[in-house]
Amino acid sequence: QVQLVESGGGLVQAGGSLRLSCAASGTVYDIRQMGWYRQPPGKERELVATLWTDIGSIDYGSSVKGRFTLSRGSVKNTVYLQMNNLQPEDSALYYCAFVVGYTTHWGQGTQVTVSS
């Protein structure tokens, strides 16, 4: 069993910043990927950023490149998403996702709302 707990969402004005955190607990061995996805209202879930732990490479969604930064915590089962210059189109439910072994685990989601 793997549990993911997210925090850090909220309401911010356009141009502002937020930092999301996600911590995994339980049987957390062989983390292959860790990162964030988001789902805007009425749209499909999309990649925000994901870290491939074996090679240390990070993939970003095209709409967030240069504004968002993914990082892994000193405690290796934690991941952060620093979001700068937030825009109204970034408003969404943000989900943490860990691939442990061959299974993808999802957090419950944290709401980010950006006002114009």
C-alpha positions in Angstrom: 0.0 0.0 0.0 1.2 3.4 -1.0 -0.4 6.6 0.3 0.3 10.0 -1.2 -0.5 13.2 0.8 -0.5 16.5 -1.0 -0.5 20.0 0.4 0.1 23.6 -0.7 -2.8 24.4 -3.0 -4.9 27.5 -2.6 -6.1 30.7 -4.2 -3.6 33.2 -5.7 -3.7 36.2 -7.9 -2.3 36.0 -11.4 1.5 36.4 -11.4 1.7 34.9 -7.9 3.4 31.7 -6.7 2.5 28.5 -4.9 4.5 25.5 -3.8 2.9 22.1 -3.8 4.3 19.2 -1.7 3.6 15.5 -1.9 4.8 12.8 0.5 4.5 9.1 0.0 4.2 6.6 2.8 3.7 2.9 3.1 5.5 0.3 1.0 7.5 2.8 -1.1 10.3 0.9 -2.8 11.5 1.2 -6.4 10.1 4.6 -7.1 10.4 4.9 -10.9 8.6 8.2 -11.5 7.3 11.0 -9.3 5.5 14.1 -10.3 2.4 16.1 -10.9 -0.6 16.1 -13.2 -3.5 18.5 -13.3 -7.1 18.4 -14.4 -8.8 21.7 -15.3 -12.6 21.8 -15.0 -14.2 20.0 -17.9 -10.9 18.9 -19.4 -8.7 15.7 -19.3 -5.9 15.2 -16.9 -2.6 16.4 -18.2 1.1 16.2 -17.3 2.6 19.0 -15.4 6.0 17.6 -14.6 7.5 14.2 -13.8 10.9 13.0 -12.6 12.4 9.8 -14.0 14.3 8.7 -11.0 16.7 6.3 -12.7 18.2 8.9 -14.9 17.3 12.1 -13.0 15.5 13.6 -16.0 12.4 15.8 -15.7 9.7 16.2 -18.3 7.5 19.3 -18.2 4.2 20.0 -19.9 4.7 22.6 -22.6 2.4 25.1 -20.9 4.4 25.2 -17.7 8.0 25.2 -19.0 10.0 28.0 -17.6 7.5 28.8 -14.9 7.2 25.6 -12.8 10.0 23.6 -11.2 9.9 20.0 -9.9 12.3 18.9 -7.3 12.8 15.9 -5.1 13.1 16.3 -1.4 16.1 15.3 0.8 13.7 12.7 2.1 13.5 10.7 -1.2 9.8 9.9 -1.0 8.8 13.6 -1.2 8.4 15.8 -4.3 7.7 19.5 -4.7 6.3 21.7 -7.4 7.3 25.3 -7.3 4.8 27.3 -9.5 5.7 30.8 -10.4 4.0 33.4 -12.6 0.7 31.6 -12.2 -2.0 32.4 -14.7 -5.8 31.8 -14.6 -5.4 28.9 -17.1 -3.3 27.1 -14.5 -6.4 26.7 -12.3 -7.0 23.0 -11.8 -7.0 20.1 -9.4 -3.4 19.1 -9.1 -2.6 15.4 -8.5 0.6 13.9 -7.2 1.6 10.6 -8.9 4.2 8.1 -8.0 5.1 5.1 -10.2 6.3 2.4 -7.7 7.4 -0.7 -9.4 4.8 -1.1 -12.2 1.9 0.6 -10.4 0.9 4.2 -10.6 -0.4 5.7 -7.3 -2.4 8.9 -7.2 -3.0 11.5 -4.4 -6.4 12.8 -3.6 -5.7 16.1 -5.4 -5.2 19.7 -4.2 -7.0 22.6 -5.8 -5.1 25.5 -7.3 -7.2 28.6 -8.3 -5.6 31.6 -10.0 -7.7 34.8 -10.1 -7.2 37.4 -12.8 
